[in-house]
Amino acid sequence: MLELLYEPDGLPSFALPAALARMYTGTFGLADDCLYVNFVETIDGVVALPGVPRSNRIVSDESEADLFVMALLRACADAIVVGSHTLLASPRNRWTAEAAYARLAGDLVALRRSLGLERDPDVVVLTRSREIESEALGDRLLVRDDAVAAVAELRARGCRRILCEGGPTVFGALLAETLVDELFVTVSPLLAGSGLTLVEGVALLPERRVAGTLAGVRRSGSHLFLRYALGRRPDASAAATAGSSSASRALRT
């Protein structure tokens, strides 16, 4: 279970199946049209260890709660954007909610169907090489070489909620074009010492300020689960003040 520590009022809210609601206390929902990003990072901000197989699982310290959040976010997505290194590291991955958290597969599928999503999400792999194949993904696989153009194409195809599980360079490219609406980041209790950080390939501070509005804090053991609104702030900025009473209630329970 993810213990709720802070959440403002006024966030979008889905009717979660009971088993999912017990795991994710508080409110969970997403705007009808949004691009949201999910990462796990160490205390010192490392999200990947180049050249190390399954480095995301190492970074997450094998957190089951992190896998659950990944599954919940995938369950809501029309499409998922990943990098080629991510795909090649897990060539048999189907990039579905059930693949991330099989224990609650039925409830995750039920949530997806309640949102009107009848098929599994399309998966866009970002790579300069078109020689990418995946039998697990079949016709769901789209290979593109530009993150910004890929998002525009998905929008043209009618994809409304787009989840990015790409790496820090993909995240940086999307940030540079102010395309990211929300960031979900799990902070693992580990220290890495070296590796790729959350944002790569784009210069921000001191010339460019990009800031998030805190939209949720949860805890599972020594892992923290943070949610930030970026770019467009769907009700979160206005709710920050109104949510102070909710925060106080959550911290007292």
Rosetta silent file (secondary structure, phi, psi, omega in degrees, C-alpha in Angstrom):
SEQUENCE: MLELLYEPDGLPSFALPAALARMYTGTFGLADDCLYVNFVETIDGVVALPGVPRSNRIVSDESEADLFVMALLRACADAIVVGSHTLLASPRNRWTAEAAYARLAGDLVALRRSLGLERDPDVVVLTRSREIESEALGDRLLVRDDAVAAVAELRARGCRRILCEGGPTVFGALLAETLVDELFVTVSPLLAGSGLTLVEGVALLPERRVAGTLAGVRRSGSHLFLRYALGRRPDASAAATAGSSSASRALRT
SCORE:     score description
SCORE:     0.000 S_00000001
   1 L     0.000  141.483  175.058    0.000    0.000    0.000 S_00000001
   2 E   -96.706  115.749 -179.253    1.130    3.559   -0.751 S_00000001
   3 E   -76.584  127.630  179.076    0.547    5.749    2.287 S_00000001
   4 E   -77.463  124.642  176.561   -0.799    9.201    1.416 S_00000001
   5 E  -107.695  -34.011  179.695    1.290   12.033    2.878 S_00000001
   6 E  -157.639  139.811  173.457    0.093   14.999    0.820 S_00000001
   7 L  -161.860  126.392  177.954   -2.395   15.673   -1.933 S_00000001
   8 L   -74.073  160.093  174.439   -4.114   18.923   -2.966 S_00000001
   9 L   -74.863  160.551  170.064   -7.838   19.114   -3.583 S_00000001
  10 L    87.715    7.191  178.628   -9.275   19.355   -7.075 S_00000001
  11 L   -77.078  155.223  174.034   -7.184   16.784   -8.946 S_00000001
  12 L   -56.895  148.793 -175.739   -8.791   14.580  -11.622 S_00000001
  13 L  -139.165  125.881  173.937  -10.238   11.421  -10.107 S_00000001
  14 L   -99.687  152.769  173.844  -10.971    8.011  -11.615 S_00000001
  15 L   -83.587   97.661 -177.158  -13.221    5.402  -10.023 S_00000001
  16 L   -79.550  143.347  167.887  -10.598    2.761   -9.279 S_00000001
  17 L   -54.266  150.509 -170.748  -11.484   -0.882   -8.746 S_00000001
  18 H   -55.434  -40.942 -177.988  -11.406   -1.614   -5.016 S_00000001
  19 H   -64.893  -36.353  178.120   -8.105   -3.525   -5.059 S_00000001
  20 H   -72.418  -38.979  179.296   -6.336   -0.645   -6.838 S_00000001
  21 H   -64.266  -34.304  177.367   -7.872    1.945   -4.514 S_00000001
  22 H   -67.683  -34.457  179.950   -6.577    0.030   -1.504 S_00000001
  23 H   -75.637  -39.095 -175.852   -3.063    0.080   -2.946 S_00000001
  24 E  -112.660   87.835 -176.030   -3.114    3.744   -4.021 S_00000001
  25 L   -70.254  150.099 -177.464   -4.706    5.678   -1.169 S_00000001
  26 L    93.326 -146.354 -174.822   -6.178    9.090   -1.884 S_00000001
  27 L  -106.559  139.719  169.510   -7.097   10.277   -5.370 S_00000001
  28 L  -136.262  129.533  175.497   -5.849    9.023   -8.707 S_00000001
  29 L  -173.969  167.890  179.310   -6.777   10.415  -12.100 S_00000001
  30 L  -136.689  154.148  175.877   -5.363   12.188  -15.134 S_00000001
  31 L   -62.158  156.617 -178.207   -6.559   14.976  -17.399 S_00000001
  32 L   -60.324  -38.843  179.019   -8.342   13.870  -20.571 S_00000001
  33 L  -122.797  111.344 -179.064   -5.457   15.108  -22.732 S_00000001
  34 E  -159.204  153.848  170.491   -2.012   14.905  -21.177 S_00000001
  35 E  -114.024  118.283 -176.461    1.548   13.729  -21.626 S_00000001
  36 E  -124.390  148.638 -171.713    2.875   12.278  -18.401 S_00000001
  37 E  -121.168  142.072  179.608    6.310   10.902  -17.562 S_00000001
  38 E  -126.922  129.066  178.469    7.309    8.193  -15.104 S_00000001
  39 E  -137.622  157.230  162.916   10.788    7.704  -13.608 S_00000001
  40 E  -121.725  136.400 -179.046   12.458    6.025  -10.668 S_00000001
  41 E  -137.843  158.945  174.998   15.609    7.663   -9.331 S_00000001
  42 L   -78.988  173.167  178.057   18.065    7.264   -6.479 S_00000001
  43 L   -56.797  -37.138 -179.313   18.425    9.811   -3.686 S_00000001
  44 L   -90.409   18.075  167.374   21.273   11.414   -5.648 S_00000001
  45 L    85.035   14.339  179.901   19.137   11.706   -8.800 S_00000001
  46 E   -89.113  131.263 -179.218   20.407    8.795  -10.919 S_00000001
  47 E  -109.480  -16.939 -178.571   17.799    7.112  -13.143 S_00000001
  48 E  -153.602  149.366  177.107   19.954    4.693  -15.151 S_00000001
  49 L  -113.411  100.079 -174.884   23.300    2.930  -15.006 S_00000001
  50 L   -54.063  134.236  177.723   24.662    2.812  -18.578 S_00000001
  51 L    80.573   -0.163 -178.408   25.689   -0.650  -19.707 S_00000001
  52 L  -104.544  118.263  179.016   24.108   -2.394  -16.720 S_00000001
  53 L   -58.487  141.201  177.280   21.273   -4.841  -17.546 S_00000001
  54 L    53.774   39.056 -175.418   17.947   -4.115  -15.826 S_00000001
  55 H   -64.960  -27.224  178.634   19.422   -0.987  -14.281 S_00000001
  56 H   -65.268  -34.779  177.872   15.959    0.463  -13.638 S_00000001
  57 H   -72.082  -32.557  175.613   15.173   -2.463  -11.344 S_00000001
  58 H   -67.164  -46.774  179.651   18.499   -1.932   -9.593 S_00000001
  59 H   -59.844  -39.727 -178.225   17.783    1.786   -9.190 S_00000001
  60 L   -75.380   -7.486 -175.438   14.296    1.044   -7.832 S_00000001
  61 L    59.634   36.100  177.425   15.778   -1.424   -5.319 S_00000001
  62 L    56.918   39.329 -176.341   13.319   -4.006   -6.690 S_00000001
  63 L   -73.757  121.516  175.485   10.368   -2.019   -5.309 S_00000001
  64 H   -68.387  -35.912  179.384    7.018   -3.755   -5.782 S_00000001
  65 H   -64.608  -35.810  177.157    5.226   -0.463   -5.087 S_00000001
  66 H   -64.592  -40.495  176.510    7.157    1.189   -7.934 S_00000001
  67 H   -63.376  -37.418  178.624    5.989   -1.565  -10.294 S_00000001
  68 H   -63.221  -45.412  179.120    2.419   -0.998   -9.132 S_00000001
  69 H   -62.705  -41.405  176.331    2.583    2.732   -9.918 S_00000001
  70 H   -56.983  -44.843 -179.900    4.077    1.910  -13.328 S_00000001
  71 H   -64.050  -42.743 -179.423    1.175   -0.440  -13.978 S_00000001
  72 H   -61.256  -42.322  179.936   -1.415    2.108  -12.856 S_00000001
  73 H   -69.053  -38.259  177.659    0.027    4.743  -15.202 S_00000001
  74 H   -66.019  -34.658 -177.351    0.182    2.311  -18.115 S_00000001
  75 H   -61.011  -22.619 -175.751   -3.431    1.302  -17.556 S_00000001
  76 L   -98.078   -3.413 -168.803   -4.532    4.841  -18.440 S_00000001
  77 L   -92.289  136.708  167.710   -2.376    5.349  -21.543 S_00000001
  78 L   -75.196  -33.282 -177.673   -3.429    5.367  -25.186 S_00000001
  79 E  -150.060  152.572  178.831    0.256    5.150  -26.106 S_00000001
  80 E  -125.612  131.871  179.464    3.614    4.668  -24.407 S_00000001
  81 E  -105.392  127.159  179.005    6.873    6.238  -25.597 S_00000001
  82 E  -132.575  164.467  174.847   10.143    4.429  -24.831 S_00000001
  83 E   -91.427  161.215 -177.111   13.752    4.656  -25.944 S_00000001
  84 H   -63.851  -36.556 -179.917   15.465    1.997  -28.044 S_00000001
  85 H   -63.226  -36.032  178.834   17.820    1.041  -25.199 S_00000001
  86 H   -65.176  -44.195  179.888   14.800    0.371  -23.000 S_00000001
  87 H   -65.353  -45.524 -177.362   13.220   -1.886  -25.614 S_00000001
  88 H   -65.596  -28.238  177.617   16.431   -3.775  -26.358 S_00000001
  89 H   -72.733  -24.262  179.967   16.969   -4.372  -22.652 S_00000001
  90 L  -137.103   67.963 -172.431   13.527   -6.024  -22.421 S_00000001
  91 L   -64.411  -19.672 -179.323   12.695   -7.297  -25.941 S_00000001
  92 L   -98.008    0.627  179.536    9.854   -9.518  -24.724 S_00000001
  93 L   -67.709  137.862  179.839    8.146   -6.837  -22.664 S_00000001
  94 L   -96.266   -6.818  179.477    4.628   -6.049  -23.882 S_00000001
  95 L    53.657   53.671  173.981    4.483   -2.631  -22.164 S_00000001
  96 L  -123.452  164.435  177.118    1.090   -3.210  -20.619 S_00000001
  97 H   -61.388  -41.497 -177.359   -0.189   -2.652  -17.105 S_00000001
  98 H   -65.569  -33.522  178.617   -0.563   -6.392  -16.576 S_00000001
  99 H   -66.184  -32.592 -179.540    3.045   -7.015  -17.585 S_00000001
 100 H   -78.734  -33.109 -175.101    4.217   -4.593  -14.903 S_00000001
 101 L  -147.062   80.005 -173.093    2.001   -5.918  -12.108 S_00000001
 102 H   -64.420  -27.156 -175.046    0.487   -9.297  -12.903 S_00000001
 103 H   -60.041  -30.780  179.624   -0.955   -9.803   -9.414 S_00000001
 104 H  -117.581   35.167 -175.780   -3.732   -7.274  -10.092 S_00000001
 105 H   -56.530  -45.184 -177.773   -3.991   -7.850  -13.842 S_00000001
 106 H   -62.341  -40.841  179.803   -7.772   -8.199  -13.834 S_00000001
 107 H   -69.663  -36.676  178.139   -8.323   -4.962  -11.911 S_00000001
 108 H   -66.428  -40.599  176.066   -5.895   -3.069  -14.146 S_00000001
 109 H   -64.870  -39.948  179.001   -7.706   -4.285  -17.255 S_00000001
 110 H   -62.146  -41.151  176.744  -11.026   -3.305  -15.663 S_00000001
 111 H   -61.244  -45.686 -178.866   -9.715    0.220  -15.048 S_00000001
 112 H   -59.924  -44.766 -179.993   -8.548    0.450  -18.638 S_00000001
 113 H   -65.285  -35.721  179.634  -11.907   -0.657  -19.982 S_00000001
 114 H   -65.295  -22.831  177.655  -13.718    1.823  -17.718 S_00000001
 115 L   -90.406    5.798  178.269  -11.705    4.569  -19.432 S_00000001
 116 L    80.856   18.048 -178.449  -12.884    3.400  -22.847 S_00000001
 117 L  -100.332  103.437 -172.240   -9.538    1.836  -23.790 S_00000001
 118 L   -91.601  -17.847  179.222  -10.352   -1.436  -25.538 S_00000001
 119 L  -124.771  165.299  178.741   -6.906   -2.368  -26.842 S_00000001
 120 L   -66.156  154.435 -177.656   -3.408   -2.333  -25.413 S_00000001
 121 L   -65.835  145.839  168.969   -1.468    0.936  -25.819 S_00000001
 122 E   -65.681  150.866  179.618    0.615    1.578  -28.911 S_00000001
 123 E  -121.676  117.887  178.264    4.341    1.621  -28.144 S_00000001
 124 E   -99.206  120.842  177.133    6.561    4.199  -29.836 S_00000001
 125 E  -102.179  123.809 -178.948   10.261    3.342  -29.814 S_00000001
 126 E   -93.318  116.853 -179.134   12.555    6.304  -30.401 S_00000001
 127 L  -159.378  151.820  175.681   15.648    5.348  -32.372 S_00000001
 128 L   -82.952  -11.226  176.751   17.661    6.530  -35.370 S_00000001
 129 L  -101.794  131.665  178.664   17.693    2.946  -36.633 S_00000001
 130 L   -86.173   -1.588 -176.526   14.541    1.557  -38.216 S_00000001
 131 L   -86.525   56.859  178.925   15.769   -2.009  -37.697 S_00000001
 132 L  -117.744  127.597  177.921   13.752   -2.540  -34.534 S_00000001
 133 L  -134.786  154.767  175.448   11.352   -5.437  -34.227 S_00000001
 134 L  -153.935  111.392  176.947    9.395   -6.995  -31.411 S_00000001
 135 L   -63.579  -29.116 -178.856    7.221  -10.078  -31.749 S_00000001
 136 L   -67.537  -30.966 -175.569    5.683   -9.253  -28.389 S_00000001
 137 L   -94.079  -28.440  178.738    4.375   -5.890  -29.639 S_00000001
 138 H    56.520 -131.736 -176.536    3.334   -6.830  -33.178 S_00000001
 139 H   -78.075    0.757  174.492    1.381   -4.069  -34.918 S_00000001
 140 H   -77.251  -16.415 -174.388    1.378   -1.979  -31.732 S_00000001
 141 E   -81.425  127.086  172.647    5.041   -1.078  -32.376 S_00000001
 142 E  -121.722  130.754  179.873    5.843    2.273  -33.987 S_00000001
 143 E  -109.984  122.246 -178.873    9.471    3.221  -34.659 S_00000001
 144 E  -136.652  161.900 -176.340   10.266    6.920  -34.864 S_00000001
 145 L  -112.962    3.505 -176.630   13.423    9.024  -34.594 S_00000001
 146 L  -141.296  121.341 -175.361   12.129   12.237  -33.025 S_00000001
 147 H   -63.830  -44.335 -177.156   10.286   12.492  -29.709 S_00000001
 148 H   -65.599  -44.225  178.034    8.494   15.761  -30.471 S_00000001
 149 H   -65.345  -36.099  179.366    7.345   14.601  -33.905 S_00000001
 150 H   -63.588  -42.087  178.601    6.258   11.265  -32.436 S_00000001
 151 H   -63.690  -42.341  178.371    4.027   13.002  -29.895 S_00000001
 152 H   -61.485  -39.509  178.457    2.490   15.148  -32.644 S_00000001
 153 H   -65.878  -41.666  178.440    1.783   12.012  -34.683 S_00000001
 154 H   -62.700  -40.302  176.778    0.164   10.297  -31.709 S_00000001
 155 H   -61.208  -42.417  179.962   -2.037   13.334  -31.158 S_00000001
 156 H   -64.891  -28.701  177.840   -3.049   13.238  -34.831 S_00000001
 157 L   -78.984   -6.613  179.443   -3.951    9.557  -34.400 S_00000001
 158 L    96.688    9.150  177.730   -6.309   10.493  -31.568 S_00000001
 159 L   -73.085  125.857 -174.855   -4.138    9.436  -28.617 S_00000001
 160 L  -101.610  -47.524  177.145   -5.179   11.546  -25.638 S_00000001
 161 E  -106.040  117.124 -176.567   -3.164   10.239  -22.692 S_00000001
 162 E  -117.368  123.223  178.290    0.454    9.565  -23.606 S_00000001
 163 E  -100.658  129.410  175.365    2.866    8.004  -21.119 S_00000001
 164 E  -103.837  118.498  171.190    6.598    8.525  -21.593 S_00000001
 165 L  -112.231   19.089  177.923    8.870    5.837  -20.166 S_00000001
 166 L   -70.229  172.539 -176.553   11.773    7.049  -22.292 S_00000001
 167 L   -80.033 -173.394 -175.641   15.111    7.957  -20.813 S_00000001
 168 H   -65.353  -26.865  176.706   16.447   11.291  -19.567 S_00000001
 169 H   -72.300  -40.082  175.525   17.383   12.513  -23.073 S_00000001
 170 H   -62.886  -44.521  178.072   13.829   11.916  -24.314 S_00000001
 171 H   -59.010  -43.813  178.888   12.497   13.675  -21.229 S_00000001
 172 H   -60.849  -41.551  179.711   14.829   16.596  -21.889 S_00000001
 173 H   -64.168  -39.918  178.967   13.648   16.913  -25.495 S_00000001
 174 H   -71.063  -37.390  175.906   10.005   16.967  -24.418 S_00000001
 175 H   -62.466  -40.742 -177.718   10.714   19.480  -21.650 S_00000001
 176 H   -59.751  -27.789  179.625   12.480   21.760  -24.123 S_00000001
 177 L  -102.581   13.598  179.471    9.232   21.981  -26.115 S_00000001
 178 L    49.967   44.641 -178.367    7.049   22.327  -22.977 S_00000001
 179 L   -97.335  -11.108 -174.777    5.140   19.172  -23.883 S_00000001
 180 L   -89.423  125.994  179.134    5.172   17.482  -20.473 S_00000001
 181 L   -93.850  -39.042 -178.148    2.083   17.951  -18.321 S_00000001
 182 E  -141.795  148.198  176.760    2.888   15.711  -15.359 S_00000001
 183 E  -124.494  124.314  171.393    5.893   13.982  -13.827 S_00000001
 184 E  -107.866  122.992 -179.002    5.647   10.928  -11.578 S_00000001
 185 E  -134.209  126.539  173.770    8.949   10.118   -9.905 S_00000001
 186 E   -92.355  127.283  176.120    9.746    7.388   -7.402 S_00000001
 187 E  -100.573  111.704  178.601   12.669    8.215   -5.123 S_00000001
 188 L   -79.866  152.484 -178.400   14.489    5.044   -4.131 S_00000001
 189 L   -78.379    8.495 -177.303   16.463    5.013   -0.849 S_00000001
 190 L   -88.512  159.661  168.457   19.670    4.108   -2.710 S_00000001
 191 L  -114.878  131.869 -176.283   22.707    6.222   -3.617 S_00000001
 192 L   -98.131  -37.162 -178.805   24.243    5.498   -7.013 S_00000001
 193 L    88.694  -41.623  177.389   27.322    7.717   -7.105 S_00000001
 194 L  -157.136  158.603 -179.110   27.326    7.957  -10.903 S_00000001
 195 L   142.983 -173.883  179.471   24.989    7.410  -13.839 S_00000001
 196 E   -79.732  136.783  179.073   22.420    9.256  -15.943 S_00000001
 197 E   -92.922  176.310 -171.474   20.376   11.892  -14.159 S_00000001
 198 L   -56.593  -41.882 -178.992   16.698   12.691  -14.598 S_00000001
 199 L  -121.095  126.613  176.979   17.191   15.251  -17.399 S_00000001
 200 L  -131.313  151.606  171.042   19.912   14.962  -20.045 S_00000001
 201 L    84.716    4.608  177.990   20.626   16.761  -23.297 S_00000001
 202 L  -143.783  137.840  178.931   19.021   20.114  -22.517 S_00000001
 203 L   -91.521  128.625  178.359   20.300   23.121  -20.569 S_00000001
 204 L  -115.554  -94.808  179.674   17.839   24.609  -18.078 S_00000001
 205 L   -67.622  146.539    5.280   19.142   26.553  -15.065 S_00000001
 206 L   -89.140  -11.082 -174.861   20.320   29.251  -14.716 S_00000001
 207 L   -71.469  -35.228 -173.771   19.023   30.580  -18.036 S_00000001
 208 L  -127.194  123.138 -179.496   15.730   28.695  -18.111 S_00000001
 209 L   -98.291  119.112  172.857   13.530   27.975  -15.124 S_00000001
 210 L  -120.433  119.576 -175.111   11.278   24.927  -15.348 S_00000001
 211 L  -129.555  151.023  176.778    9.387   24.223  -12.140 S_00000001
 212 L  -107.263  159.644  172.897    6.723   21.800  -11.039 S_00000001
 213 E  -106.851  123.249 -176.505    3.752   22.176   -8.740 S_00000001
 214 E   -62.450  125.547 -176.933    3.594   19.430   -6.137 S_00000001
 215 E  -123.949   10.778  176.103    0.490   17.321   -6.755 S_00000001
 216 E   165.639  141.747  173.487    1.047   14.357   -4.469 S_00000001
 217 E  -137.214  126.202  175.830    3.383   12.628   -2.028 S_00000001
 218 E  -132.185  164.749 -177.535    3.069    8.984   -1.024 S_00000001
 219 E  -139.211  141.784  169.411    5.316    6.558    0.790 S_00000001
 220 E  -137.543  107.230 -173.898    5.969    2.838    0.789 S_00000001
 221 L    62.053 -125.263  179.081    8.659    1.867    3.260 S_00000001
 222 L   -98.402    9.765  175.874   11.664    4.084    2.482 S_00000001
 223 E   -94.245  137.908  174.152   10.495    4.871   -1.074 S_00000001
 224 E  -108.248  141.572 -179.874    8.805    8.203   -1.835 S_00000001
 225 E  -119.663  108.981 -173.635    6.328    8.622   -4.693 S_00000001
 226 E  -108.233  145.155  176.910    6.137   12.200   -5.940 S_00000001
 227 E  -130.016  130.208  179.658    3.767   13.754   -8.448 S_00000001
 228 E  -128.196  140.186  168.539    4.331   17.136  -10.067 S_00000001
 229 E   -89.317  132.235  178.219    2.284   19.178  -12.520 S_00000001
 230 L  -125.071  158.421  176.798    4.463   20.732  -15.239 S_00000001
 231 L    60.165 -119.246  171.235    3.617   23.063  -18.112 S_00000001
 232 L   -62.657  136.892 -178.994   -0.152   23.103  -18.078 S_00000001
 233 L  -115.979   89.808 -173.064   -1.156   22.674  -14.467 S_00000001
 234 L   -66.653   88.885  176.777   -4.523   20.875  -14.470 S_00000001
 235 L    71.436   -9.448 -172.531   -6.143   22.390  -11.368 S_00000001
 236 H   -72.206  -41.776 -177.317   -3.040   21.643   -9.293 S_00000001
 237 H   -66.192  -41.010  178.603   -1.679   25.175   -8.907 S_00000001
 238 H   -68.391  -27.658 -176.063   -5.044   26.558   -7.901 S_00000001
 239 H   -85.835   -9.328 -174.563   -5.542   23.616   -5.586 S_00000001
 240 H   -59.403  -42.888  179.620   -2.214   23.962   -3.801 S_00000001
 241 H   -74.166  -44.589 -178.626   -3.600   26.428   -1.268 S_00000001
 242 H   -62.655  -26.889 -176.377   -7.000   24.801   -1.046 S_00000001
 243 L   -82.720   -0.393 -177.321   -5.318   21.460   -0.461 S_00000001
 244 H   -61.312  -34.698  178.323   -3.487   22.543    2.692 S_00000001
 245 H   -67.905  -37.558  177.232   -6.316   21.211    4.826 S_00000001
 246 H   -64.007  -39.573 -179.844   -6.143   17.872    2.972 S_00000001
 247 H   -63.359  -43.243 -179.426   -2.417   17.767    3.562 S_00000001
 248 H   -62.679  -41.710  179.492   -2.870   18.385    7.257 S_00000001
 249 H   -63.170  -43.561 -177.856   -5.468   15.637    7.494 S_00000001
 250 H   -64.429  -39.866 -177.203   -3.236   13.189    5.626 S_00000001
 251 H   -71.934  -23.523 -179.986   -0.218   13.938    7.809 S_00000001
 252 H   -84.063  -17.057 -175.699   -2.224   13.447   11.002 S_00000001
 253 L   -90.295    0.000    0.000   -3.556   10.032    9.947 S_00000001
